[in-house]
């Protein structure tokens, strides 16, 4: 379909501990997050993902590298 988004990422984002119960976001939570933001501009998606990750992580240390690439096709 026109204006679809394709994402590639490392496992760092879903493997990060955080949130209210200090658990991993997991792949299912990450997929849901991407579905929620897919209609935003790519610039807004970047801002949202960065803000969400930092809020999710909270005071926890970052456990892995984080790379998310999105491309609108």
Backbone as JSON, one array per atom type, in Angstrom:
{
  "sequence": "XXXXXXXXXXXXXXXXXXXXXXXXXXXXXXXXXXXXXXXXXXXXXXXXXXXXXXXXXXXXXXXXXXXXXXXXX",
  "N": [[0.83, -1.18, 0.0], [0.33, 2.31, -0.5], [2.33, 4.73, 1.16], [3.06, 3.07, 3.28], [4.88, 1.99, 6.17], [8.1, 0.71, 6.77], [10.02, -1.01, 9.08], [13.15, -1.55, 10.67], [15.09, -2.93, 13.24], [17.35, -3.13, 16.05], [17.51, -5.42, 18.83], [17.53, -3.92, 21.07], [15.65, -1.93, 21.9], [13.11, -3.29, 22.51], [14.14, -4.98, 24.49], [14.79, -3.44, 26.66], [14.68, -2.74, 30.1], [12.07, -1.4, 32.11], [9.33, 0.85, 32.65], [6.3, 0.71, 34.67], [6.48, -1.67, 36.14], [9.09, -2.41, 35.95], [9.88, -4.13, 33.83], [10.69, -5.87, 30.72], [9.98, -4.31, 27.58], [9.35, -5.91, 25.42], [8.91, -7.69, 22.28], [6.26, -7.72, 21.33], [5.1, -5.49, 22.58], [6.69, -3.51, 21.48], [6.06, -3.74, 18.75], [3.36, -2.99, 18.88], [3.66, -0.33, 19.67], [4.95, 0.73, 17.38], [2.9, 0.4, 15.52], [1.06, 2.19, 16.56], [2.25, 4.66, 16.01], [2.68, 4.83, 13.3], [1.4, 6.48, 11.39], [2.27, 9.02, 11.87], [4.5, 11.71, 10.92], [7.82, 10.96, 9.74], [9.73, 12.37, 11.16], [8.33, 13.11, 13.49], [7.83, 10.53, 14.45], [10.42, 9.72, 15.14], [11.01, 11.53, 17.23], [9.0, 10.75, 19.04], [9.62, 8.03, 19.54], [12.14, 8.29, 20.74], [11.55, 9.85, 23.03], [9.67, 8.16, 24.28], [11.26, 5.86, 24.77], [13.17, 6.85, 26.61], [11.46, 7.61, 28.7], [10.34, 5.11, 29.31], [12.64, 3.66, 30.08], [13.44, 5.12, 32.29], [15.09, 5.44, 35.36], [16.71, 3.29, 34.99], [19.66, 1.64, 33.75], [20.78, 1.75, 30.37], [20.5, -1.21, 28.57], [21.43, -2.26, 26.18], [22.5, -1.74, 22.75], [20.6, 0.58, 20.78], [18.81, 0.8, 17.92], [16.7, 2.01, 15.54], [15.22, 1.92, 12.46], [13.23, 3.51, 10.18], [11.24, 3.54, 7.25], [9.35, 5.12, 4.85], [7.34, 3.81, 2.36]],
  "CA": [[0.0, 0.0, 0.0], [1.04, 3.58, -0.52], [2.64, 5.32, 2.45], [3.35, 2.08, 4.32], [6.16, 2.13, 6.85], [8.88, -0.5, 6.99], [10.94, -0.76, 10.19], [14.18, -2.52, 11.04], [15.66, -2.48, 14.52], [18.06, -4.06, 16.91], [16.64, -5.88, 19.92], [17.76, -3.07, 22.24], [14.44, -1.21, 22.34], [12.19, -4.18, 23.24], [14.81, -5.65, 25.61], [15.08, -2.49, 27.73], [13.86, -2.81, 31.3], [11.48, -0.14, 32.52], [7.89, 0.87, 32.89], [5.84, 0.69, 36.06], [6.87, -2.91, 36.83], [10.5, -2.67, 35.66], [9.93, -5.31, 32.96], [11.04, -5.59, 29.33], [8.88, -3.91, 26.7], [9.15, -7.11, 24.59], [8.63, -7.48, 20.86], [4.84, -7.42, 21.12], [4.89, -4.1, 22.98], [7.37, -2.66, 20.5], [5.22, -3.75, 17.54], [2.16, -2.18, 19.15], [4.12, 1.05, 19.66], [5.16, 1.12, 15.99], [1.58, 0.52, 14.89], [0.44, 3.42, 17.07], [2.88, 5.88, 15.5], [2.98, 4.68, 11.88], [0.83, 7.54, 10.57], [2.98, 10.27, 12.14], [5.64, 11.96, 10.02], [9.01, 10.25, 10.22], [10.37, 13.23, 12.17], [7.55, 12.95, 14.72], [8.07, 9.18, 14.94], [11.73, 9.72, 15.8], [10.86, 12.22, 18.51], [8.15, 9.95, 19.91], [10.36, 6.84, 19.97], [13.2, 8.71, 21.66], [10.91, 10.24, 24.29], [9.08, 6.96, 24.9], [12.34, 5.01, 25.27], [13.72, 7.46, 27.82], [10.45, 7.5, 29.77], [10.25, 3.68, 29.65], [13.88, 3.29, 30.77], [13.48, 5.78, 33.59], [16.41, 5.5, 36.0], [17.47, 2.09, 34.67], [20.73, 1.8, 32.78], [20.48, 1.19, 29.06], [21.08, -2.55, 28.59], [21.91, -2.7, 24.88], [22.42, -0.7, 21.72], [19.25, 0.8, 20.29], [18.78, 1.35, 16.57], [15.42, 1.8, 14.86], [15.21, 2.57, 11.16], [11.91, 3.47, 9.56], [11.24, 4.06, 5.89], [8.01, 5.17, 4.25], [7.4, 3.37, 0.96]],
  "C": [[0.88, 1.25, 0.0], [1.18, 4.13, 0.89], [2.78, 4.32, 3.59], [4.71, 2.4, 4.94], [6.8, 0.76, 6.99], [9.91, -0.15, 8.06], [11.94, -1.9, 10.3], [14.78, -2.01, 12.34], [16.5, -3.57, 15.15], [17.09, -4.5, 18.01], [16.75, -5.0, 21.17], [16.52, -2.38, 22.77], [13.51, -2.17, 23.1], [12.81, -4.88, 24.45], [15.1, -4.73, 26.79], [14.12, -2.68, 28.9], [13.32, -1.44, 31.65], [10.0, -0.26, 32.75], [7.57, 0.78, 34.37], [6.34, -0.53, 36.83], [8.31, -3.32, 36.55], [10.68, -3.96, 34.87], [10.41, -4.89, 31.57], [9.79, -5.17, 28.56], [8.43, -5.1, 25.85], [8.77, -6.73, 23.17], [7.18, -7.11, 20.61], [4.52, -5.98, 21.5], [5.53, -3.12, 22.0], [6.57, -2.59, 19.2], [3.99, -2.88, 17.72], [2.52, -0.69, 19.12], [4.3, 1.55, 18.23], [3.83, 1.27, 15.25], [0.88, 1.81, 15.32], [0.99, 4.68, 16.41], [3.05, 5.88, 13.98], [2.46, 5.81, 10.99], [1.45, 8.92, 10.82], [4.06, 10.48, 11.08], [6.85, 11.23, 10.59], [9.75, 11.06, 11.28], [9.65, 13.09, 13.51], [7.72, 11.55, 15.3], [9.38, 9.1, 15.69], [11.65, 10.37, 17.18], [10.09, 11.37, 19.51], [8.92, 8.74, 20.44], [11.45, 7.19, 20.97], [12.63, 9.06, 23.03], [10.36, 9.02, 25.02], [10.15, 6.07, 25.51], [12.89, 5.56, 26.58], [12.74, 7.41, 28.99], [10.32, 6.06, 30.24], [11.44, 3.27, 30.51], [13.92, 3.89, 32.16], [14.89, 5.88, 34.12], [17.26, 4.27, 35.73], [18.59, 2.42, 33.69], [20.28, 1.19, 31.46], [21.22, -0.14, 28.95], [21.72, -2.96, 27.28], [21.9, -1.52, 23.92], [20.98, -0.6, 21.23], [19.34, 1.47, 18.92], [17.42, 1.0, 15.97], [15.47, 2.6, 13.57], [13.83, 2.4, 10.58], [11.97, 4.12, 8.2], [9.81, 4.01, 5.35], [8.15, 4.79, 2.78], [6.09, 3.64, 0.23]]
}
